[in-house]
Amino acid sequence: IFGCARIPGDKSISHRYAMLAALAEGSSFITNYAPGADCHATLSCLRDLGVIIKTSDTEALKNNGTTIRIEGRGSQGLTPPSNILNVGNSGTTIRLLTGILATQSFESALTGDESLTSRPMERVITPLTQMGAHITAHNGRAPLTVTGRPLHAIDYIPDIPSAQVKSAILFAGLQAKGTTTIRERAITRDHSELALEAFEAFIERSNNMSAHNVTNLQGIENTDTTYRVAITGDQRLVAQSLNVPGDLSSAGFLAAAAAALPGSELELIDVGLNPTRTALINVLRRMGVSIEISEQKVLLGERRGNMVIRHNELHPITIKPGEVPALIDELPLLAALATHGGGLNVTGAEELRKKESDRITSLVTGLRNLGANITEQRDGFCVQGDKKISGGQAQSFGDHRIAMALAIAGLGANGSSLILDSDAVEVSYPNFFDDLEAIVE
């Protein structure tokens, strides 16, 4: 692996910027909006709610990311949709949008694809209902019907650390009466807090997590009993011009490719380095990967910079339950890297079973079919990087992260590997295979 690559815009940030721009007053411009299907679903739903969104080149948005213009409608300016809102495969879209719709003055319905409708929604429904929302679901899952009404503030501790749950509550709290507080036992990604601040909302946090005050990338441990974030209702958002950094979770797959193959050196340009996301960098370094960070800067609270990844001998490591929330999206790529040497043992990751697929079973099945020595556990998996894999045929189970993980594993195989349903990468990184091919010498 050799050269440099620019990663598409961060999914998590793109979703949040688009939704808040729709609620702001004025026209917002978002550059490098994420090109995947999930973020397209957010734009589609916003359009169905009366938001005018313009792109200069639809094909450019699909393939490379471009600038989009969103005409904000204000906090209560969304209009009733004429059809059911279809979020596709995007759990972020349905959970965050439910928080917004709970404050509107009309009824709306949300659904998604087969995978999405199998995922749990009670974790969002419960706190929003406590705020006074009226939401009906099908056995705790989508389709959802949301009847908007005035909400009141709550003080809430999620059972399971989830940035999506936190964000849904914050977005509802933006229009609720009083001050809404969320307390987390483990700090989750804080893109919503930073996005709200970027749109000039005022929030309070018990730990100063601002990227302006983070001087290194050593990751985050919550030394308090809880991390607290609070937002006072009846706030107005102001339109902004924003630029989305490259998605670190997507960058991780190319980084893993460079880390896996001897003689590799890869530079990734303008990658998001939000401290609530950089646990991946720390773990890669623990595995023996050489990573240099340069040209760091902060735009609207989001830290970003360039990364240079070089291959080194890989070491076996263990990821403990307390580390899992900060690594939940990156565990498949770490498993793929471990097939190249070293090894990886993961526990406390039952949440993987509630993603786009059952990612524990999907990952174990796929890597095993390529010849990896991997065992499945109730709450994780164990990879023995003690042999070169053979290659073969493996199924992505329609999961974008599984498809990319299988590709990274396949780079080290003795033979060729065929990944079925590889077009699942359209969800987050449509050009993944092209970008990977471009850096393989």
For each residue, the residues with C-beta under 8 A, 3 or more apart:
1: 254 257 258 261 264 265 266 439 440 441
2: 264 265 266 439 441
3: 266 267 438 439
4: 266 267 268 269
5: 254 266 267 268 269 435 438 439
6: 246 268 269 270
7: 246 247 248 250 251 254 268 269 270 271
8: 32 34 35 36 64 65 246 247 250 429 430 431
9: 13 14 32 33 34 35 39 65 244 245 246 247
10: 13 14 34 191 244 245 246 247 248 272
11: 14 15 34 36 38 39 92 247 249 250 428
12: 15 16 92 163 189 191 247
13: 9 10 16 17 34 191 195 244 245 272 302
14: 9 10 11 17 18 30 33 34 39 42 244
15: 11 12 18 19 34 38 39 42 90 92 93 96
16: 12 13 19 20 96 167 191 192 195
17: 13 14 20 21 28 30 33 195 198 242 244
18: 14 15 21 22 30 33 39 42 43 46 53 68 70
19: 15 16 22 23 42 46 96 97 100 171
20: 16 17 23 24 171 195 196 198 199 237
21: 17 18 24 28 30 70 72 199 239 240 242
22: 18 19 46 49 51 70 72 73 78
23: 19 20 72 73 74 75 77 78 100 174 237
24: 20 21 28 72 74 199 237 238 239 240
25: 72 74 236 237 238 239
26: 72 238 239
27: 69 70 71 72 239
28: 17 21 24 69 70 72 239 240 241 242
29: 67 68 69 70 240 241 242
30: 14 17 18 21 33 67 68 70 242 243 244
31: 65 66 67 241 242 243 244
32: 8 9 65 66 67 243 244 245 246
33: 9 14 17 18 30 39 61 65 66 67 68 244
34: 8 9 10 11 13 14 15 38 39 65 244 247 428
35: 8 9 39 40 61 62 63 64 65 429 430 431
36: 8 11 39 40 400 426 427 428 429 430
37: 40 41 88 89 90 426 427 428 430
38: 11 15 34 41 42 88 89 90 92 93 427 428
39: 9 11 14 15 18 33 34 35 36 42 43 90
40: 35 36 37 43 44 61 62 88
41: 37 38 44 45 86 87 88 89 90 93
42: 14 15 18 19 38 39 45 46 87 90 92 93 97
43: 18 39 40 46 47 53 68
44: 40 41 47 48 86
45: 41 42 48 49 81 85 86 87 93 97 110
46: 18 19 22 42 43 49 51 53 70
47: 43 44 50 51 52 53
48: 44 45 81 82 83 85
49: 22 45 46 78 79 81 85 108
50: 47 73 77 78 79
51: 22 46 47 70 71 72 73 78
52: 47 70 71
53: 18 43 46 47 68 69 70 71
54: 68 69
55: 58 60 61 66 67 68 69
56: 60 66 67
57: 60 61 66
58: 55 61 62
59: 62 63
60: 55 56 57 63 64 65 66
61: 33 35 40 55 57 58 64 65 66 68
62: 35 40 58 59 430
63: 35 59 60 430 431
64: 8 35 60 61 431
65: 8 9 31 32 33 34 35 60 61 244
66: 31 32 33 55 56 57 60 61
67: 29 30 31 32 33 55 56
68: 18 29 30 33 43 53 54 55 61
69: 27 28 29 53 54 55
70: 18 21 22 27 28 29 30 46 51 52 53
71: 27 51 52 53
72: 21 22 23 24 25 26 27 28 51 77 237 239
73: 22 23 50 51 77 78 79
74: 23 24 25 77 236
75: 23 103 174 175 235 236 237
76: 103 104 105 175
77: 23 50 72 73 74
78: 22 23 49 50 51 73 100 101 104 106
79: 49 50 73 106
80: 106 107 108
81: 45 48 49 84 85 108 109
82: 48
83: 48 86
84: 81 109 110 111 143
85: 45 48 49 81 97 108 109 110 111
86: 41 44 45 83 110 111 112
87: 41 42 45 90 93 94 97 110 111 112 116 142
88: 37 38 40 41 93 112 113 116
89: 37 38 41 112 113 115 116 356 427
90: 15 37 38 39 41 42 87 93 94 112 116 427
91: 94 95 116 119 164 355 356
92: 11 12 15 38 42 95 96 164
93: 15 38 41 42 45 87 88 90 96 97
94: 87 90 91 97 98 110 112 116 121 142 144
95: 91 92 98 99 121 124 164 165 167 168
96: 15 16 19 92 93 99 100 164 167 168 171 192
97: 19 42 45 85 87 93 94 100 101 110
98: 94 95 101 102 110 121 124 125 128 135 144 146 168
99: 95 96 102 103 124 128 167 168 169 170 171 172
100: 19 23 78 96 97 103 104 171 172
101: 78 97 98 104 108 110 146 148
102: 98 99 128 131 133 135 146 148 149 151 172
103: 75 76 99 100 148 150 151 172 174 175 176
104: 76 78 100 101 108 148
105: 76 148 149
106: 78 79 80 148
107: 80 145 146 147 148
108: 49 80 81 85 101 104 145 146 148
109: 81 84 85 143 144 145 146
110: 45 84 85 86 87 94 97 98 101 142 143 144 146
111: 84 85 86 87 116 117 142 143 144
112: 86 87 88 89 90 94 115 116 117 142
113: 88 89 116 117
114: 117 118
115: 89 112 118 119 356 357 398
116: 87 88 89 90 91 94 111 112 113 119 142
117: 111 112 113 114 138 141 142 143
118: 114 115 141
119: 91 115 116 141 142 354 355
120: 123 140 141 354
121: 94 95 98 124 125 137 140 141 142 144
122: 125 126 137 140
123: 120 126 158 159 160 162 165
124: 95 98 99 121 127 128 164 165 168
125: 98 121 122 128 129 135 137 140 144
126: 122 123 129 130
127: 124 130 131 154 156 158 165 168 169
128: 98 99 102 124 125 131 133 135 151 168 169 172
129: 125 126 132 133 134 135
130: 126 127 154 156
131: 102 127 128 151 152 153 154 169 172 173 176 180
132: 129 149 150 151 152
133: 102 128 129 146 147 148 149 151 172
134: 129 146 147 149
135: 98 102 125 128 129 144 145 146 147
136: 144 145
137: 121 122 125 140 141 142 143 144 145
138: 117 141 142 143
139:
140: 120 121 122 125 137
141: 117 118 119 120 121 137 138
142: 87 94 110 111 112 116 117 119 121 137 138
143: 84 109 110 111 117 137 138
144: 94 98 109 110 111 121 125 135 136 137
145: 107 108 109 135 136 137
146: 98 101 102 107 108 109 110 133 134 135
147: 107 133 134 135
148: 101 102 103 104 105 106 107 108 133
149: 102 105 132 133 134
150: 103 132 176 177
151: 102 103 128 131 132 133 172 173 175 176 177 233
152: 131 132 176 177 178
153: 131 173 176 177 178 179 180 181 233
154: 127 130 131 169 180 181
155: 180 181 183
156: 127 130 169 180 181 182 183
157: 182 183 184 185 226
158: 123 127 161 162 165 166 182 184
159: 123
160: 123 165 351
161: 158 184 185 186 187 188 325
162: 123 158 165 166 188
163: 12 166 167 188 189 190 191 192
164: 91 92 95 96 124 167 168
165: 95 123 124 127 158 160 162 168 169
166: 158 162 163 169 170 182 184 188 192 229
167: 16 95 96 99 163 164 170 171 191 192
168: 95 96 98 99 124 127 128 164 165 171 172
169: 99 127 128 131 154 156 165 166 172 173 180 182
170: 99 166 167 173 174 180 182 192 193 196 203 229 231
171: 19 20 96 99 100 167 168 174 192
172: 99 100 102 103 128 131 133 151 168 169 175 176 180
173: 131 151 153 169 170 176 179 180 231 232 233
174: 23 75 103 170 171 196 201 231 233 235 237
175: 75 76 103 151 172 233 234 235
176: 103 131 150 151 152 153 172 173 180 233
177: 150 151 152 153 233 234
178: 152 153 232 233
179: 153 173 230 231 232 233
180: 131 153 154 155 156 169 170 172 173 176 230 231 232 233
181: 153 154 155 156 228 229 230
182: 156 157 158 166 169 170 228 229 230
183: 155 156 157 226 227 228
184: 157 158 161 166 187 188 222 226 227 228 229
185: 157 161 222 225 226
186: 161 222 227 322 325 326
187: 161 184 190 207 209 220 222 227 276 326
188: 161 162 163 166 184 276 325 326
189: 12 163 274 276 277 326
190: 163 187 193 194 209 229 274 276
191: 10 12 13 16 163 167 194 195 274 276 302
192: 16 96 163 166 167 170 171 195 196
193: 170 190 196 197 203 205 209 229
194: 190 191 197 198 210 211 274 300 301 302
195: 13 16 17 20 191 192 198 199
196: 20 170 174 192 193 199 201 203 231 237
197: 193 194 200 201 202 203 300 301
198: 17 20 194 195 240 242 300 301
199: 20 21 24 195 196 237 238 239 240
200: 197 237 238 240
201: 174 196 197 231 235 237
202: 197 231 232 235
203: 170 193 196 197 229 230 231
204: 228 229 230 231
205: 193 208 209 227 228 229 230
206: 224 226 227 228 229
207: 187 222 224 227 228
208: 205 213
209: 187 190 193 205 214 220 227 275 276
210: 194 213 214 301
211: 194 214 273 274 275 298 301 302 303
212: 298 301
213: 208 210
214: 209 210 211 217 275 303
215:
216:
217: 214 273 275 278 281 282 293
218: 282
219: 275 278 279 281 282 326
220: 187 209 275 276 279 326
221:
222: 184 185 186 187 207 226 227
223:
224: 206 207 227
225: 185
226: 157 183 184 185 206 222
227: 183 184 186 187 205 206 207 209 222 224
228: 181 182 183 184 204 205 206 207
229: 166 170 181 182 184 190 193 203 204 205 206
230: 179 180 181 182 203 204 205
231: 170 173 174 179 180 196 201 202 203 204 235
232: 173 178 179 180 202 235
233: 151 153 173 174 175 176 177 178 179 180
234: 175 177
235: 75 174 175 201 202 231 232
236: 25 74 75
237: 20 23 24 25 72 75 174 196 199 200 201
238: 24 25 26 199 200
239: 21 24 25 26 27 28 72 199
240: 21 24 28 29 198 199 200 300
241: 28 29 31
242: 17 21 28 29 30 31 198 300
243: 30 31 32 299
244: 9 10 13 14 17 30 31 32 33 34 65
245: 9 10 13 32 270 271 272 273 299 302 304
246: 6 7 8 9 10 32 250 251 268 269 270 271 272 304
247: 7 8 9 10 11 12 34 250 251 271 272 428 429
248: 7 10 251 252 271 272 273 274 277 278 280
249: 11 252 277 280 329 330 428
250: 7 8 11 246 247 253 254 428 429 432
251: 7 246 247 248 254 255 268 271 307
252: 248 249 255 256 280 284 330 333
253: 250 256 257 333 336 404 405 407 408 429 432 436
254: 1 5 7 250 251 257 258 266 268 435 436 439
255: 251 252 258 259 266 268 284 289 291 307 309
256: 252 253 259 260 284 333 334 336 337 408
257: 1 253 254 260 261 264 266 408 411 436 439 440
258: 1 254 255 261 264 265 266 309 310 311 439
259: 255 256 264 284 287 289 309 310 311 312 314 337 340
260: 256 257 264 311 314 337 340 341 408 411 412
261: 1 257 258 264 311 340 411 412
262: 311
263: 311
264: 1 2 257 258 259 260 261 309 310 311
265: 1 2 258 308 309 310 311
266: 1 2 3 4 5 254 255 257 258 308 309 439
267: 3 4 5 306 307 308 309
268: 4 5 6 7 246 251 254 255 271 306 307 308 309
269: 4 5 6 7 246 306
270: 6 7 245 246 304 305 306
271: 7 245 246 247 248 251 268 304 305 306 307
272: 10 13 245 246 247 248 277 302 303 304
273: 211 217 245 248 277 278 281 293 296 303 304 305
274: 189 190 191 194 211 248 277 278 302 303
275: 209 211 214 217 219 220 278 303
276: 187 188 189 190 191 209 220 326
277: 189 248 249 272 273 274 280 326
278: 217 219 248 273 274 275 281 282
279: 219 220 282 283 323 326 327 330
280: 248 249 252 277 283 284 327 330 334
281: 217 219 273 278 284 285 291 293 307
282: 217 218 219 278 279 285 286
283: 279 280 286 287 317 319 323 327 330 334
284: 252 255 256 259 280 281 287 289 291 309 334 337
285: 281 282 288 289 291
286: 282 283 315 317
287: 259 283 284 314 315 317 334 337 338 342 344
288: 285 312 313 314 315 342
289: 255 259 284 285 309 310 311 312 314
290: 309 310 311 312
291: 255 281 284 285 307 308 309 310
292: 307 308
293: 217 273 281 296 305 306 307
294: 305 306 308
295: 305 306
296: 273 293 303 304 305
297: 303 304 305
298: 211 212 301 302 303 304
299: 243 245 302 304
300: 194 197 198 240 242
301: 194 197 198 210 211 212 298
302: 13 191 194 211 245 272 274 298 299
303: 211 214 272 273 274 275 296 297 298
304: 245 246 270 271 272 273 296 297 298 299
305: 270 271 273 293 294 295 296 297
306: 267 268 269 270 271 293 294 295
307: 251 255 267 268 271 281 291 292 293
308: 265 266 267 268 291 292 294
309: 255 258 259 264 265 266 267 268 284 289 290 291
310: 258 259 264 265 289 290 291
311: 258 259 260 261 262 263 264 265 289 290
312: 259 288 289 290
313: 288 341
314: 259 260 287 288 289 337 338 340 341 342 385
315: 286 287 288 342
316: 338 342 343 344 345 385
317: 283 286 287 342 343 344 345
318: 344 345 346 347
319: 283 323 324 327 331 334 344 345 346 347 349 380
320: 323 324 347 348
321: 324 347 348 349 379
322: 186 348
323: 279 283 319 320 326 327
324: 319 320 321 327 328 331 346 348 349 351
325: 161 186 188 328 351
326: 186 187 188 189 219 220 276 277 279 323
327: 279 280 283 319 323 324 330 331 334
328: 324 325 331 349 351 352
329: 249 401
330: 249 252 279 280 283 327 333 334
331: 319 324 327 328 334 335 346 349 352 359 363
332: 335 336 359 363 401 402 404 405
333: 252 253 256 330 336 337 401 404 405 408
334: 256 280 283 284 287 319 327 330 331 337 338 344 346
335: 331 332 338 339 344 346 363 367 374 381 383 405
336: 253 256 332 333 339 367 405 406 407 408 409
337: 256 259 260 284 287 314 333 334 340 344 408
338: 287 314 316 334 335 341 342 343 344 383 385
339: 335 336 367 370 372 374 383 385 389 409 412
340: 259 260 261 314 337 385 409 411 412
341: 260 313 314 338 385
342: 287 288 314 315 316 317 338 385
343: 316 317 338 382 383 384 385 386
344: 287 316 317 318 319 334 335 337 338 381 382 383 385
345: 316 317 318 319 380 381 382 383
346: 318 319 324 331 334 335 349 380 381 382
347: 318 319 320 321 377 379 380
348: 320 321 322 324 379 380
349: 319 321 324 328 331 346 352 360 379 380 381
350: 353 354 360 378 379
351: 160 324 325 328 354 355
352: 328 331 349 355 358 359 360 363 380
353: 350 358 359 360 361
354: 119 120 350 351 358
355: 91 119 351 352 358 359 399 401
356: 89 91 115 359 398 399 400 401 427
357: 115 361 362 397 398 399 402
358: 352 353 354 355 361 362 397
359: 331 332 352 353 355 356 362 363 399 401 402
360: 349 350 352 353 363 364 376 377 379 380 381
361: 353 357 358 364 365 376
362: 357 358 359 365 366 395 396 397 399 402
363: 331 332 335 352 359 360 366 367 374 381 402 405
364: 360 361 367 368 374 375 376 381
365: 361 362 368 369 394 395 397
366: 362 363 369 370 394 395 396 397 402 405 406
367: 335 336 339 363 364 370 372 374 383 389 394 405 406 409
368: 364 365 371 372 374
369: 365 366 392 393 394 395
370: 339 366 367 389 390 391 392 394 406 409 410 413 417
371: 368 387 389 390 391 392 413 414
372: 339 367 368 383 389 409
373: 383 384 385 386 387
374: 335 339 363 364 367 368 381 382 383 384
375: 364 381 382
376: 360 361 364 381
377: 347 360 380 381 382
378: 350
379: 321 347 348 349 350 360
380: 319 345 346 347 348 349 352 360 377
381: 335 344 345 346 349 360 363 364 374 375 376 377
382: 343 344 345 346 374 375 377
383: 335 338 339 343 344 345 367 372 373 374
384: 343 373 374 387
385: 314 316 338 339 340 341 342 343 344 373
386: 343 373
387: 371 373 384
388: 412 413 414
389: 339 367 370 371 372 409 410 412 413 414
390: 370 371 413 414 415
391: 370 371 410 413 414 415 416 417
392: 369 370 371 413 415 417 418
393: 369 417 418 420
394: 365 366 367 369 370 406 417 418 419 420
395: 362 365 366 369 419 420 421
396: 362 366 399 400 402 403 406 419 420 421 422 424
397: 357 358 362 365 366 402 421
398: 115 356 357 421 424
399: 355 356 357 359 362 396 402 403 424
400: 36 356 396 403 404 424 425 426 427 428 429
401: 329 332 333 355 356 359 404 405 428
402: 332 357 359 362 363 366 396 397 399 405 406 424
403: 396 399 400 406 407 419 421 422 424 425
404: 253 332 333 400 401 407 408 425 429 432
405: 253 332 333 335 336 363 366 367 401 402 408 409
406: 336 366 367 370 394 396 402 403 409 410 417 419
407: 253 336 403 404 410 411 417 419 422 432 433 436
408: 253 256 257 260 333 336 337 404 405 411
409: 336 339 340 367 370 372 389 405 406 412 413 417
410: 370 389 391 406 407 413 416 417 419
411: 257 260 261 340 407 408 440
412: 260 261 339 340 388 389 409
413: 370 371 388 389 390 391 392 409 410 416 417
414: 371 388 389 390 391
415: 390 391 392
416: 391 410 413
417: 370 391 392 393 394 406 407 409 410 413
418: 392 393 394
419: 394 395 396 403 406 407 410 422
420: 393 394 395 396
421: 395 396 397 398 403 424
422: 396 403 407 419 425 433
423: 426
424: 396 398 399 400 402 403 421 427
425: 400 403 404 422 428 429 430 432 433
426: 36 37 400 423 430
427: 36 37 38 89 90 356 400 424
428: 11 34 36 37 38 247 249 250 400 401 425
429: 8 35 36 247 250 253 400 404 425 432 435
430: 8 35 36 37 62 63 425 426
431: 8 35 63 64 434 435
432: 250 253 404 407 425 429 435 436
433: 407 422 425 436 437
434: 431 437 438
435: 5 254 429 431 432 438 439
436: 253 254 257 407 432 433 439 440
437: 433 434 440
438: 3 5 434 435
439: 1 2 3 5 254 257 258 266 435 436
440: 1 257 411 436 437
441: 1 2
